[in-house]
Amino acid sequence: MSDPRPQPPRGEVPVWLGVLMILIGVILLLPGVCAAVFAVGSALNPPGLFRDSQIVLLWFVCFAIAGGGIALIRLAVRRLRA
């Protein structure tokens, strides 16, 4: 016998999963926003924190996490439109 329930086409994401992906993406954006605020504050304050290479490395890690959040949001929106 065949399954009477219709199966969603491949590539489509249930709406609740898309919303969850967007929510997680927004949460992943927060470290990047925080790092940007501190980087701007450091740039306005000479000599600032730019001399400390460990802080700059931490900022790059935070920006990479935020980039992952942006990619997750784009993926979720693209799949919800399909």
C-alpha angles and dihedrals in degrees: 000000000000124000109259093205114093114239119222113245117259114274095030118115124208111254094244091054091050091051090049091051091051091048092051089046091054090050089051089053093062098078090052092051091049092048091049091053092051092044092053090045090051092048090054091050112067121240087012128164095304089096092065107080093195092060091048089050089051089052091052090051090050091049090050090052089049089050088056089052091052091049091050092050092048091049093049094048092046092051094045090055092052 
